[in-house]
Amino acid sequence: MNEYIGWLGSFLFAVCALPQVIQTFRTKKSDDLNSLFLLMWFLGEVFTLWYIVMEDFLNNIRHYPLYFNYIFNLLLLSYLLFAKYKYRSA
């Protein structure tokens, strides 16, 4: 049961940026996205994923729901960072 709750929480966290990605992709507008927020979020995801992977490696365990969450978020955030600079207004 605990594993299912972990997967559910990780899935919800992973997809929470999806509505913003879809809206940005459809409208090709990114002016309302704050660059510093996106960068800090991205770096937070990278550092936390690094920490989890290193701790899991040292303790010989795997937290697959967390890996999914952080990797999926990094993909979504990569698009938002790309869009922030590609679709900026003149």
C-alpha atoms as one frame of an Amber mdcrd trajectory, in Angstrom:
protein
   0.000   0.000   0.000   2.814   2.385   0.876   4.387   1.798  -2.543   1.127
   2.770  -4.279   0.859   5.953  -2.251   4.461   6.798  -3.162   3.762   6.243
  -6.849   0.566   8.310  -6.693   2.315  11.219  -4.990   5.265  11.076  -7.373
   2.951  10.933 -10.380   0.974  13.959  -9.198   4.142  15.951  -8.511   5.592
  14.905 -11.852   2.602  16.043 -13.893   1.862  19.284 -12.020   3.888  21.266
 -14.593   2.072  19.609 -17.503  -0.787  22.159 -17.728   1.763  24.980 -17.988
   3.737  23.102 -20.643   0.575  22.477 -22.672  -0.525  26.108 -22.401   2.912
  27.416 -23.356   3.117  25.005 -26.280  -0.349  25.983 -27.572  -0.079  29.759
 -27.139   3.648  30.095 -27.847   3.706  32.689 -25.040   6.040  32.564 -22.081
   6.166  36.147 -20.850   4.449  35.273 -17.565   6.988  32.578 -16.713   9.594
  33.876 -14.290  13.093  32.880 -15.425  14.560  32.820 -11.931  11.708  30.624
 -10.676  12.208  28.161 -13.541  15.972  28.069 -13.055  15.724  27.559  -9.291
  13.085  24.846  -9.751  15.259  23.116 -12.375  18.381  23.212 -10.191  16.394
  22.036  -7.168  15.213  19.033  -9.171  18.760  18.255 -10.377  20.344  18.486
  -6.932  17.588  16.512  -5.214  17.700  13.779  -7.855  21.480  13.621  -7.471
  21.123  13.283  -3.696  18.500  10.533  -3.950  20.484   8.532  -6.508  23.715
   8.805  -4.500  22.022   7.845  -1.220  20.234   4.947  -2.893  23.484   3.759
  -4.442  25.295   3.899  -1.092  22.446   2.104   0.719  21.735  -0.340  -2.111
  18.067   0.624  -2.421  16.021   2.165  -5.224  13.258   4.752  -5.010  11.767
   4.393  -8.490   8.752   6.664  -7.836  11.138   9.489  -6.930  13.321   8.864
  -9.976  10.229   9.056 -12.177   9.078  12.269 -10.512  12.369  14.134 -10.803
  13.266  12.953 -14.295   9.811  13.755 -15.691   9.884  17.174 -14.016  13.317
  17.850 -15.497  11.962  17.075 -18.964   8.992  19.410 -18.510  11.145  22.147
 -17.026  13.657  21.821 -19.850  10.861  22.598 -22.285   9.643  25.563 -20.221
  13.170  27.002 -20.032  13.571  26.501 -23.769  10.189  28.129 -24.425  10.980
  31.062 -22.136  13.777  32.108 -24.458  12.333  30.934 -27.765   8.940  32.639
 -27.394   9.929  35.825 -25.591   8.373  38.968 -26.970  10.486  41.645 -28.546
